[in-house]
């Protein structure tokens, strides 16, 4: 289940407005610690990424990180 606690355990929010990985979700995953969450979508400024097999927009993850829902 996607919870604020789980998001805060694996991602950190920085003053630039983006999320960065601070803990890997599983062995062998294709992320590096300190790497930004997700990838840019069609130069729109929006980013999408996968979190425990759920595809999510970065701005939705930031909202969950701060608000908890």
C-alpha positions as CSV (number, residue, x, y, z in Angstrom):
1,X,0.0,0.0,0.0
2,X,1.2,3.5,-0.8
3,X,1.5,5.5,2.4
4,X,3.2,8.7,3.5
5,X,5.4,6.8,5.8
6,X,6.6,4.5,3.0
7,X,7.2,7.5,0.7
8,X,9.2,9.3,3.3
9,X,11.2,6.1,4.0
10,X,12.4,5.8,0.4
11,X,12.3,9.4,-1.0
12,X,13.4,12.8,0.2
13,X,12.0,16.2,-0.8
14,X,14.5,18.9,-1.6
15,X,14.1,22.7,-1.9
16,X,14.2,22.5,-5.7
17,X,10.7,20.9,-5.6
18,X,11.7,17.4,-6.6
19,X,12.0,14.0,-4.9
20,X,15.2,12.0,-4.7
21,X,15.8,8.4,-3.8
22,X,17.4,7.9,-0.4
23,X,16.6,4.1,0.0
24,X,16.2,1.4,-2.7
25,X,12.9,-0.4,-2.9
26,X,14.4,-3.8,-3.7
27,X,17.6,-5.5,-4.8
28,X,18.5,-5.2,-8.4
29,X,16.3,-2.2,-9.1
30,X,17.5,0.3,-11.7
31,X,17.9,3.4,-9.5
32,X,20.8,5.0,-7.8
33,X,20.7,6.7,-4.4
34,X,20.4,10.4,-4.8
35,X,18.9,10.1,-8.3
36,X,15.7,12.1,-9.0
37,X,12.4,10.3,-8.9
38,X,10.9,9.5,-12.3
39,X,11.6,10.8,-15.8
40,X,10.6,13.9,-17.7
41,X,7.5,13.4,-19.9
42,X,7.6,15.1,-23.3
43,X,9.3,18.3,-22.1
44,X,6.1,19.3,-20.3
45,X,7.9,19.7,-16.9
46,X,6.0,16.8,-15.5
47,X,7.8,13.7,-14.2
48,X,6.5,10.2,-13.8
49,X,8.1,7.3,-12.0
50,X,7.5,3.8,-10.6
51,X,7.2,3.3,-6.8
52,X,6.6,-0.3,-5.7
53,X,5.2,-1.2,-9.2
54,X,2.8,1.8,-9.2
55,X,3.3,4.4,-11.9
56,X,2.8,7.8,-10.3
57,X,3.3,11.5,-11.2
58,X,6.0,13.2,-9.2
59,X,3.6,16.0,-8.1
60,X,1.2,13.4,-6.7
61,X,4.0,11.8,-4.8
62,X,5.1,15.2,-3.4
63,X,1.5,15.9,-2.3
64,X,1.4,12.5,-0.5
65,X,4.9,13.2,1.0
66,X,3.6,16.5,2.6
67,X,-0.1,15.9,3.1
68,X,-0.4,12.2,3.7
69,X,-3.2,11.5,1.2
